[in-house]
Amino acid sequence: MFGYVTPLEGELKVKEQLFYKSAYCGLCKTMGKRVCNESRLTLSYDVVFLALIRFLLSEEKLEFYKGRCSLSPFKKKAIMKSNPSLEYSAAVGALLAYHNIADDVKDKKGIKRVLSRFLLFSAKRMKKKAALSDLDCFIKNKLDELDKLEKSEEVTLDSAAQIFGELLSEIFANGFDGEKKIIASEIGLHIGRWIYIADAADDFEKDKKRGEFNPLTELALERIKISLTLELEATSRAVELITPYDGGIMNIVKNIIYLGLPSRADKIVKEEA
């Protein structure tokens, strides 16, 4: 994914910041064990958000330990122990990284394509280690559908965002049943739509200069803030349906939706104005 889904850390309580960082470090460690060490380089904040939602819905017991990180080896920190939500999120992160690299090999030009070709061998290993063949097939089919739409004359920002939203909807809901599946699906759908729209706005000027595809038009760019706000409102309605077994995790999720993402949207819109 794209790394947009982050909290506004200054508004988190100290214990919430510590929890978020321990979850991030725990996910990084889990990626190394569940997938491979190379996959840790692809860790994104968006996948941490996926783990947070799955914590809330699965209500699993979370445990921590004091450990060291390779980026700061001299001081121990709190790290979340591996658990089913982290293992699933680690595998999903590896799958998404593989498809992103494979897409760059196919569509990019110049040095970025060369670099992506170099990374593809490791990416294929990550995909195999993720061992989520059904989900991998679903992701591939959705990305192929998106690629076909983006190259057609019928493409609109909304139709393209919908496909990416459906992709994340399945990722968030996979493994849940009943009401939890519906809630996770709605969160994934609208977060996915938000990410696609935000990324299109973020890349608009750059893509225009390079002559690359972008589903936005100058007119749509003026209305982008409204679209992003509507997606967050839909996300928040789904999140509010969760009965939190841990208020601290819910506070972090709400911080991301009500503060972190709107702050990121403001920056994107101002930069493109």
Rosetta silent file (secondary structure, phi, psi, omega in degrees, C-alpha in Angstrom):
SEQUENCE: MFGYVTPLEGELKVKEQLFYKSAYCGLCKTMGKRVCNESRLTLSYDVVFLALIRFLLSEEKLEFYKGRCSLSPFKKKAIMKSNPSLEYSAAVGALLAYHNIADDVKDKKGIKRVLSRFLLFSAKRMKKKAALSDLDCFIKNKLDELDKLEKSEEVTLDSAAQIFGELLSEIFANGFDGEKKIIASEIGLHIGRWIYIADAADDFEKDKKRGEFNPLTELALERIKISLTLELEATSRAVELITPYDGGIMNIVKNIIYLGLPSRADKIVKEEA
SCORE:     score description
SCORE:     0.000 S_00000001
   1 L     0.000 -157.802 -164.558    0.000    0.000    0.000 S_00000001
   2 L  -115.959   -6.019  177.422    1.044    3.628    0.144 S_00000001
   3 L    80.176   18.183 -179.590    1.811    4.594    3.762 S_00000001
   4 L   -82.417  -26.011 -166.289   -0.939    7.205    4.065 S_00000001
   5 L   -88.079   82.126 -176.551   -2.842    5.634    6.971 S_00000001
   6 L  -125.385  154.297  175.209   -1.042    7.065   10.002 S_00000001
   7 L   -78.351  164.753  168.191   -2.128    8.579   13.319 S_00000001
   8 L   -90.784   93.344 -166.620   -1.557   12.174   14.331 S_00000001
   9 H   -60.302  -31.994 -179.967    0.948   11.098   16.954 S_00000001
  10 H   -63.160  -19.312 -179.982    0.988   14.383   18.868 S_00000001
  11 H   -98.078   -0.829  175.720   -2.659   13.788   19.779 S_00000001
  12 L   -85.034  146.645  171.169   -2.098   10.259   21.097 S_00000001
  13 L   -67.708  159.389 -177.403   -1.639    9.605   24.813 S_00000001
  14 H   -57.535  -44.744 -178.412    1.831    8.378   25.805 S_00000001
  15 H   -67.069  -29.590  177.352    0.594    4.818   26.418 S_00000001
  16 H   -72.396  -38.291  175.455   -1.184    4.843   23.036 S_00000001
  17 H   -61.730  -43.690 -179.930    2.000    5.958   21.294 S_00000001
  18 H   -63.415  -40.775  178.418    3.902    3.149   23.026 S_00000001
  19 H   -63.338  -46.876 -178.131    1.262    0.621   21.987 S_00000001
  20 H   -60.081  -45.036 -179.974    1.300    1.798   18.366 S_00000001
  21 H   -66.326  -36.469  179.209    5.090    1.624   18.193 S_00000001
  22 H   -68.412  -35.452  176.862    5.135   -1.820   19.821 S_00000001
  23 H   -67.107  -41.405  177.952    2.579   -3.055   17.258 S_00000001
  24 H   -60.882  -47.816  179.859    4.702   -1.611   14.424 S_00000001
  25 H   -66.185  -38.752  178.300    7.835   -3.297   15.770 S_00000001
  26 H   -63.620  -39.192  177.799    5.942   -6.522   16.396 S_00000001
  27 H   -65.988  -40.334  178.143    4.673   -6.534   12.827 S_00000001
  28 H   -61.304  -47.634  178.799    8.196   -5.932   11.545 S_00000001
  29 H   -62.764  -41.112 -179.282    9.546   -8.850   13.592 S_00000001
  30 H   -65.038  -37.915  177.242    6.643  -11.050   12.507 S_00000001
  31 H   -60.043  -39.806  178.843    7.292  -10.283    8.839 S_00000001
  32 H   -63.130  -39.924 -177.486   10.856  -11.513    9.310 S_00000001
  33 H   -84.745  -42.155 -175.320    9.706  -14.784   10.876 S_00000001
  34 H   -76.611  -33.521 -177.565    6.432  -15.387    9.015 S_00000001
  35 L  -115.503  -86.887  176.562    7.700  -14.352    5.570 S_00000001
  36 L  -168.289  163.763 -176.777   11.381  -13.432    5.254 S_00000001
  37 H   -62.230  -34.292  179.680   13.757  -10.700    6.377 S_00000001
  38 H   -61.369  -31.535 -177.329   13.555   -8.899    3.032 S_00000001
  39 H   -64.874  -23.443 -179.331    9.822   -8.413    3.536 S_00000001
  40 H   -64.190  -24.628  178.701   10.506   -6.185    6.549 S_00000001
  41 H   -71.520  -14.799 -178.179   11.766   -3.519    4.160 S_00000001
  42 H   -99.099    1.422 -177.137    8.266   -3.288    2.675 S_00000001
  43 L   -56.699  131.709  178.544    6.440   -2.657    5.968 S_00000001
  44 L  -127.805  156.046  179.406    3.938    0.187    5.657 S_00000001
  45 H   -64.180  -27.724  178.912    1.757    2.065    8.138 S_00000001
  46 H   -61.602  -37.129  179.958   -1.309    1.023    6.149 S_00000001
  47 H   -73.103  -29.804  173.471   -0.657   -2.615    7.094 S_00000001
  48 H   -63.250  -39.585  177.518   -0.323   -1.599   10.758 S_00000001
  49 H   -62.358  -41.339  175.742   -3.843   -0.134   10.465 S_00000001
  50 H   -56.503  -45.136  179.432   -5.038   -3.484    9.098 S_00000001
  51 H   -62.825  -41.105  179.643   -3.559   -5.180   12.177 S_00000001
  52 H   -60.552  -44.322  179.014   -5.254   -2.681   14.524 S_00000001
  53 H   -63.680  -39.739 -179.665   -8.677   -3.372   12.998 S_00000001
  54 H   -71.263  -31.367  172.135   -8.120   -7.113   13.269 S_00000001
  55 H   -57.874  -48.924 -175.701   -7.080   -6.738   16.931 S_00000001
  56 H   -63.424  -40.865 -175.607  -10.391   -5.023   17.642 S_00000001
  57 H   -81.146  -32.506 -178.234  -12.516   -7.565   15.776 S_00000001
  58 H   -84.915  -23.665  179.702  -10.700  -10.733   16.876 S_00000001
  59 L    56.221   33.651 -179.438  -10.403   -9.612   20.521 S_00000001
  60 L   -77.043  155.649  178.491   -7.266  -11.699   20.884 S_00000001
  61 L   -75.727  127.526 -177.675   -4.994  -11.420   23.895 S_00000001
  62 L  -104.875  132.488 -179.451   -1.992   -9.251   23.078 S_00000001
  63 L  -123.702  156.223 -174.517    1.352   -9.840   24.775 S_00000001
  64 E  -134.455  160.155  174.427    4.580   -7.851   24.760 S_00000001
  65 E  -146.108  164.156  176.395    8.253   -8.293   25.521 S_00000001
  66 E   -91.851  124.772 -178.715   11.338   -6.117   25.787 S_00000001
  67 E  -148.774  177.970 -179.523   13.586   -6.456   22.773 S_00000001
  68 E  -111.320  151.102  177.275   15.994   -4.686   20.454 S_00000001
  69 E  -110.928  145.776 -179.573   15.491   -3.398   16.944 S_00000001
  70 L   -63.313  -23.841  178.995   18.213   -3.464   14.288 S_00000001
  71 L   -80.830  -22.184  176.566   17.623    0.264   13.714 S_00000001
  72 E  -142.863   73.310 -170.564   18.222    1.060   17.415 S_00000001
  73 E   -74.099   -9.992 -173.115   20.146   -1.924   18.814 S_00000001
  74 E   -93.334   -6.423 -177.945   21.433   -0.289   22.003 S_00000001
  75 E  -134.403  127.504  177.698   18.128    0.259   23.770 S_00000001
  76 E   -74.128  148.581  178.890   15.422   -2.286   24.488 S_00000001
  77 E  -139.764  164.805  177.223   11.835   -1.349   23.688 S_00000001
  78 E   -72.798  129.632  179.325    8.387   -2.852   24.051 S_00000001
  79 E  -130.546  133.254  178.298    7.577   -5.172   21.121 S_00000001
  80 E   -72.146  134.459  176.409    4.302   -6.975   20.561 S_00000001
  81 L   -69.435  151.010  178.806    4.616  -10.749   20.463 S_00000001
  82 L   -59.133  142.202 -178.961    3.562  -12.460   17.267 S_00000001
  83 L  -151.074  170.191 -176.562   -0.147  -13.296   17.146 S_00000001
  84 H   -55.943  -39.056 -179.906   -2.690  -14.333   14.461 S_00000001
  85 H   -66.892  -40.997  177.887   -3.523  -10.733   13.490 S_00000001
  86 H   -67.238  -40.223 -178.930    0.136   -9.793   13.076 S_00000001
  87 H   -65.063  -41.912  177.526    0.870  -12.981   11.125 S_00000001
  88 H   -64.474  -46.387 -178.827   -2.011  -12.364    8.738 S_00000001
  89 H   -62.954  -37.746  177.782   -1.079   -8.691    8.298 S_00000001
  90 H   -62.061  -44.322  179.755    2.562   -9.648    7.690 S_00000001
  91 H   -66.286  -41.198  178.064    1.559  -12.074    4.934 S_00000001
  92 H   -63.263  -43.202  178.139   -0.804   -9.535    3.356 S_00000001
  93 H   -58.318  -39.500  178.776    1.913   -6.877    3.411 S_00000001
  94 H   -66.922  -41.813  178.633    4.240   -9.248    1.572 S_00000001
  95 H   -62.198  -46.050 -179.277    1.595  -10.046   -1.056 S_00000001
  96 H   -64.001  -38.324  177.964    0.846   -6.373   -1.688 S_00000001
  97 H   -63.776  -42.407  178.252    4.554   -5.594   -1.943 S_00000001
  98 H   -59.174  -49.453 -176.802    5.009   -8.365   -4.508 S_00000001
  99 H   -66.804  -31.830  176.908    2.145   -7.125   -6.685 S_00000001
 100 H   -66.745  -43.000  178.839    3.377   -3.537   -6.442 S_00000001
 101 H   -67.268  -43.061  178.751    6.858   -4.553   -7.602 S_00000001
 102 H   -61.932  -37.076  178.386    5.459   -6.767  -10.381 S_00000001
 103 H   -66.820  -38.522  178.443    3.270   -3.871  -11.527 S_00000001
 104 H   -65.904  -36.843  177.455    6.290   -1.533  -11.645 S_00000001
 105 H   -61.363  -37.583 -176.582    8.183   -4.039  -13.799 S_00000001
 106 H   -78.302  -38.310 -167.812    5.274   -4.046  -16.231 S_00000001
 107 H  -109.565  -26.072 -174.589    4.381   -0.338  -16.295 S_00000001
 108 L   -82.388  167.050 -179.455    7.334    1.805  -15.208 S_00000001
 109 L  -125.744  164.545  172.355   10.190    3.047  -17.334 S_00000001
 110 H    65.348 -142.942 -171.962   13.883    3.764  -16.885 S_00000001
 111 H   -64.204  -32.275 -179.776   15.724    3.248  -13.603 S_00000001
 112 H   -66.501  -36.899  178.050   12.567    2.450  -11.628 S_00000001
 113 H   -68.649  -40.982  178.914   11.787   -0.465  -13.924 S_00000001
 114 H   -62.099  -45.240  179.210   15.372   -1.732  -13.699 S_00000001
 115 H   -62.919  -41.247 -179.801   15.281   -1.534   -9.906 S_00000001
 116 H   -64.770  -37.961  177.060   11.926   -3.300   -9.796 S_00000001
 117 H   -62.036  -39.633  179.764   13.272   -6.110  -11.975 S_00000001
 118 H   -64.107  -37.016 -177.282   16.160   -6.500   -9.527 S_00000001
 119 H   -81.937  -14.466 -171.457   13.702   -6.725   -6.597 S_00000001
 120 H   -63.456  -34.301  179.818   11.316   -9.120   -8.306 S_00000001
 121 H   -60.962  -48.767  177.929   13.235  -12.269   -7.338 S_00000001
 122 H   -64.033  -36.894  179.973   12.959  -11.454   -3.632 S_00000001
 123 H   -63.732  -38.899  177.877    9.342  -10.380   -4.136 S_00000001
 124 H   -64.575  -36.886  177.088    8.459  -13.780   -5.632 S_00000001
 125 H   -65.325  -41.523  177.601   10.013  -15.429   -2.582 S_00000001
 126 H   -60.002  -44.916  179.825    7.915  -13.194   -0.324 S_00000001
 127 H   -59.906  -44.005 -179.619    4.766  -14.156   -2.212 S_00000001
 128 H   -64.765  -43.224 -178.373    5.529  -17.870   -1.847 S_00000001
 129 H   -68.555  -28.312  179.593    6.292  -17.548    1.874 S_00000001
 130 H   -61.766  -34.605  173.092    3.084  -15.595    2.473 S_00000001
 131 L    54.264   46.080  174.637    1.195  -18.812    1.596 S_00000001
 132 L  -125.757   67.916 -169.838   -2.184  -17.155    1.017 S_00000001
 133 H   -62.495  -40.390 -179.672   -2.865  -18.521   -2.455 S_00000001
 134 H   -64.901  -44.290  179.236   -6.615  -17.784   -2.564 S_00000001
 135 H   -67.844  -38.562  177.479   -6.116  -14.190   -1.420 S_00000001
 136 H   -59.394  -42.580  178.850   -3.169  -13.790   -3.782 S_00000001
 137 H   -64.258  -41.234  177.981   -5.387  -14.890   -6.680 S_00000001
 138 H   -62.455  -46.298  179.826   -8.086  -12.436   -5.623 S_00000001
 139 H   -59.897  -46.177  179.546   -5.582   -9.560   -5.412 S_00000001
 140 H   -59.130  -45.965 -179.146   -4.173  -10.394   -8.848 S_00000001
 141 H   -62.479  -40.969  179.936   -7.630  -10.522  -10.412 S_00000001
 142 H   -68.175  -40.358  179.021   -8.627   -7.194   -8.875 S_00000001
 143 H   -68.917  -35.305  174.958   -5.401   -5.499   -9.952 S_00000001
 144 H   -64.729  -41.111  177.520   -5.813   -6.886  -13.480 S_00000001
 145 H   -62.532  -41.648  179.141   -9.372   -5.528  -13.485 S_00000001
 146 H   -66.368  -42.531  179.574   -8.090   -2.151  -12.302 S_00000001
 147 H   -62.128  -42.568  179.031   -5.324   -2.099  -14.907 S_00000001
 148 H   -63.311  -42.983  179.815   -7.807   -2.893  -17.683 S_00000001
 149 H   -64.938  -43.175 -177.861  -10.178   -0.147  -16.499 S_00000001
 150 H   -62.998  -24.837 -179.794   -7.389    2.442  -16.211 S_00000001
 151 L   -93.912    1.451 -178.340   -6.450    1.810  -19.839 S_00000001
 152 L   -99.604  165.456  178.545  -10.028    2.119  -21.092 S_00000001
 153 L   -78.323  -13.094 -177.932  -12.003    5.185  -22.138 S_00000001
 154 L   -86.818   -2.779 -174.388  -14.673    4.400  -19.528 S_00000001
 155 L   -64.674  137.030  170.232  -12.383    4.983  -16.542 S_00000001
 156 L  -132.304  162.943  177.946  -13.466    7.459  -13.867 S_00000001
 157 H   -59.239  -42.672 -177.160  -11.940    8.221  -10.493 S_00000001
 158 H   -65.902  -44.108 -177.638  -14.944    6.663   -8.750 S_00000001
 159 H   -67.158  -37.434  178.689  -14.940    3.420  -10.771 S_00000001
 160 H   -70.684  -42.659  178.737  -11.191    2.924  -10.300 S_00000001
 161 H   -62.656  -34.065 -179.693  -11.360    3.732   -6.586 S_00000001
 162 H   -63.751  -41.563  179.794  -14.212    1.238   -6.215 S_00000001
 163 H   -64.792  -44.134  179.061  -12.104   -1.636   -7.532 S_00000001
 164 H   -65.913  -36.409  176.074   -9.224   -0.820   -5.190 S_00000001
 165 H   -62.475  -40.782  178.564  -11.727   -0.477   -2.350 S_00000001
 166 H   -64.834  -34.539  177.140  -13.138   -3.924   -3.137 S_00000001
 167 H   -62.051  -50.265 -179.366   -9.613   -5.319   -3.037 S_00000001
 168 H   -70.406  -29.387  176.865   -8.991   -3.971    0.474 S_00000001
 169 H   -57.174  -46.699  179.217  -12.507   -4.932    1.536 S_00000001
 170 H   -66.689  -39.690  179.399  -11.661   -8.597    0.961 S_00000001
 171 H   -62.175  -45.172 -178.280   -8.267   -8.231    2.651 S_00000001
 172 H   -69.457  -36.315 -173.068   -9.784   -6.696    5.794 S_00000001
 173 H   -87.943  -16.748 -174.293  -12.727   -9.135    5.969 S_00000001
 174 L   -54.702  125.103  177.645  -10.879  -12.350    5.128 S_00000001
 175 L    96.134  -13.019  177.934  -11.307  -14.918    7.909 S_00000001
 176 L   -96.333  161.968  177.162  -14.179  -13.192    9.726 S_00000001
 177 L  -129.821  162.791  171.658  -17.836  -14.212    9.752 S_00000001
 178 H    58.958 -136.596 -176.080  -21.193  -12.547   10.315 S_00000001
 179 H   -62.049  -37.945 -179.239  -21.295   -8.993   11.644 S_00000001
 180 H   -63.942  -38.322  178.587  -17.522   -8.796   12.049 S_00000001
 181 H   -64.843  -41.828 -179.961  -17.025   -9.659    8.375 S_00000001
 182 H   -63.703  -44.763 -179.431  -19.505   -6.955    7.328 S_00000001
 183 H   -63.590  -49.573 -179.377  -17.807   -4.327    9.511 S_00000001
 184 H   -60.930  -38.913  179.677  -14.295   -5.257    8.351 S_00000001
 185 H   -62.714  -43.418  179.775  -15.472   -5.278    4.733 S_00000001
 186 H   -66.222  -41.815  178.276  -16.919   -1.764    5.005 S_00000001
 187 H   -61.558  -47.472 -179.959  -13.784   -0.402    6.676 S_00000001
 188 H   -61.865  -41.781 -179.268  -11.576   -1.952    3.995 S_00000001
 189 H   -58.676  -51.068 -173.182  -13.804   -0.706    1.168 S_00000001
 190 H   -80.084  -30.270  172.223  -13.791    2.933    2.207 S_00000001
 191 H   -67.147  -39.134  177.376  -10.183    3.038    3.394 S_00000001
 192 H   -63.260  -44.032  177.133   -9.236    1.523    0.033 S_00000001
 193 H   -62.210  -42.121  179.496  -11.255    4.133   -1.848 S_00000001
 194 H   -60.273  -47.001 -178.410   -9.666    6.877    0.303 S_00000001
 195 H   -60.821  -45.215 -178.167   -6.153    5.595   -0.418 S_00000001
 196 H   -63.621  -44.728 -179.252   -6.751    5.394   -4.182 S_00000001
 197 H   -66.035  -44.198  179.819   -8.265    8.883   -4.368 S_00000001
 198 H   -62.685  -41.549 -179.616   -5.565   10.399   -2.138 S_00000001
 199 H   -66.040  -38.977  177.396   -2.796    8.760   -4.164 S_00000001
 200 H   -62.534  -42.118  178.598   -4.301   10.042   -7.423 S_00000001
 201 H   -67.754  -40.403 -178.505   -4.405   13.570   -6.004 S_00000001
 202 H   -62.922  -34.846 -175.459   -0.902   13.270   -4.555 S_00000001
 203 L   -98.277    3.437 -169.784    0.537   12.208   -7.923 S_00000001
 204 H   -57.480  -54.782 -177.321   -1.586   14.450  -10.150 S_00000001
 205 H   -65.140  -41.165 -179.955    0.981   17.115  -11.079 S_00000001
 206 H   -62.993  -45.180  179.904    3.829   14.611  -11.331 S_00000001
 207 H   -65.521  -37.170  179.566    1.820   12.305  -13.601 S_00000001
 208 H   -63.224  -42.126  179.743    0.707   15.234  -15.765 S_00000001
 209 H   -66.818  -36.470 -177.543    4.305   16.317  -16.331 S_00000001
 210 H   -86.253   -8.559 -177.290    5.418   12.777  -17.168 S_00000001
 211 L    72.489   25.711 -179.454    2.418   12.048  -19.360 S_00000001
 212 L   -95.036  160.946 -177.731    1.459    9.089  -17.176 S_00000001
 213 L   -64.613  139.066  170.336   -2.076    7.893  -16.406 S_00000001
 214 L  -151.525  127.883 -175.353   -4.000    9.575  -13.600 S_00000001
 215 L   -72.578   -7.025 -179.602   -7.785    9.184  -13.172 S_00000001
 216 L   -83.224  154.240  169.390   -8.158   12.761  -11.925 S_00000001
 217 L  -120.230  168.746  178.450   -9.056   15.804  -13.979 S_00000001
 218 H   -57.885  -38.873  179.968   -8.525   19.442  -13.043 S_00000001
 219 H   -66.545  -44.629  179.660  -12.218   19.694  -12.157 S_00000001
 220 H   -64.165  -34.149  179.798  -12.158   16.563   -9.997 S_00000001
 221 H   -59.877  -36.153  179.711   -9.059   17.840   -8.219 S_00000001
 222 H   -66.189  -25.433 -176.392  -11.032   20.836   -6.967 S_00000001
 223 L  -102.795    6.920 -170.826  -13.571   18.491   -5.354 S_00000001
 224 H   -62.470  -38.179 -178.088  -11.087   15.992   -3.975 S_00000001
 225 H   -61.345  -37.487  179.007  -11.358   17.090   -0.336 S_00000001
 226 H   -65.034  -44.867 -179.993  -15.110   16.387   -0.374 S_00000001
 227 H   -60.608  -44.751 -179.713  -14.557   12.894   -1.772 S_00000001
 228 H   -64.755  -39.503  179.003  -11.907   12.089    0.839 S_00000001
 229 H   -64.194  -41.872  179.629  -14.134   13.390    3.643 S_00000001
 230 H   -62.920  -38.808  178.619  -17.075   11.259    2.493 S_00000001
 231 H   -66.307  -38.014  178.896  -14.923    8.113    2.493 S_00000001
 232 H   -70.369  -34.747  176.516  -13.753    8.816    6.047 S_00000001
 233 H   -62.897  -41.857  178.375  -17.316    9.419    7.200 S_00000001
 234 H   -66.724  -38.952  176.846  -18.305    6.005    5.819 S_00000001
 235 H   -62.104  -45.315 -177.342  -15.259    4.418    7.474 S_00000001
 236 H   -64.140  -35.185  178.486  -16.094    5.991   10.825 S_00000001
 237 H   -63.059  -38.956  178.074  -19.679    4.687   10.699 S_00000001
 238 H   -69.406  -42.983  179.819  -18.351    1.147   10.324 S_00000001
 239 H   -61.773  -38.024 -178.708  -15.752    1.593   13.078 S_00000001
 240 L   -65.556  -15.102  177.819  -18.404    2.891   15.474 S_00000001
 241 L   -79.849  -13.397  179.845  -20.194   -0.472   15.147 S_00000001
 242 L   -78.387  130.732  171.711  -17.279   -2.239   16.838 S_00000001
 243 L   -88.266  106.219 -171.371  -17.687   -2.900   20.551 S_00000001
 244 L   -72.619  126.170  173.518  -14.121   -2.238   21.696 S_00000001
 245 L   -84.694  -11.379  178.180  -12.590   -4.785   24.030 S_00000001
 246 L  -140.911  108.102 -177.704   -9.652   -2.386   24.371 S_00000001
 247 H   -63.694  -29.409 -179.767  -10.369    1.347   24.515 S_00000001
 248 H   -66.302  -42.614  178.515   -6.759    2.244   23.842 S_00000001
 249 H   -64.996  -42.524  178.874   -6.689    0.463   20.470 S_00000001
 250 H   -61.687  -38.798  178.157  -10.007    2.075   19.534 S_00000001
 251 H   -61.369  -39.077  178.963   -8.597    5.506   20.448 S_00000001
 252 H   -66.263  -44.907  179.243   -5.662    4.934   18.077 S_00000001
 253 H   -60.766  -44.229  179.635   -7.992    3.843   15.263 S_00000001
 254 H   -67.273  -35.232  175.649  -10.227    6.887   15.810 S_00000001
 255 H   -60.063  -43.858  179.647   -7.173    9.147   15.905 S_00000001
 256 H   -61.135  -46.043 -174.502   -6.158    7.801   12.483 S_00000001
 257 H   -74.897  -42.896 -174.106   -9.621    8.300   10.993 S_00000001
 258 H   -89.546  -20.856 -175.756  -10.582   11.617   12.608 S_00000001
 259 H  -125.330  -51.977 -175.169   -7.159   13.304   12.787 S_00000001
 260 H   -63.489  -50.781 -178.719   -4.372   11.500   10.921 S_00000001
 261 H   -70.302  -41.292  174.355   -6.072   10.995    7.563 S_00000001
 262 H   -60.396  -37.428  177.922   -7.759   14.434    7.450 S_00000001
 263 H   -63.675  -41.414  178.702   -4.377   16.010    8.225 S_00000001
 264 H   -66.626  -39.269  178.463   -2.790   14.056    5.370 S_00000001
 265 H   -62.636  -41.793  178.639   -5.638   15.036    3.046 S_00000001
 266 H   -58.486  -43.266 -179.291   -5.129   18.727    3.887 S_00000001
 267 H   -65.239  -41.908 -178.994   -1.448   18.471    2.964 S_00000001
 268 H   -64.004  -46.894 -177.573   -2.190   16.714   -0.323 S_00000001
 269 H   -64.378  -40.935  179.461   -4.854   19.218   -1.360 S_00000001
 270 H   -66.198  -39.636 -179.792   -2.691   22.236   -0.441 S_00000001
 271 H   -66.651  -32.104 -177.518    0.299   20.854   -2.336 S_00000001
 272 H   -91.307  -10.256 -177.945   -1.788   20.263   -5.466 S_00000001
 273 L   -67.733    0.000    0.000   -3.716   23.566   -5.264 S_00000001
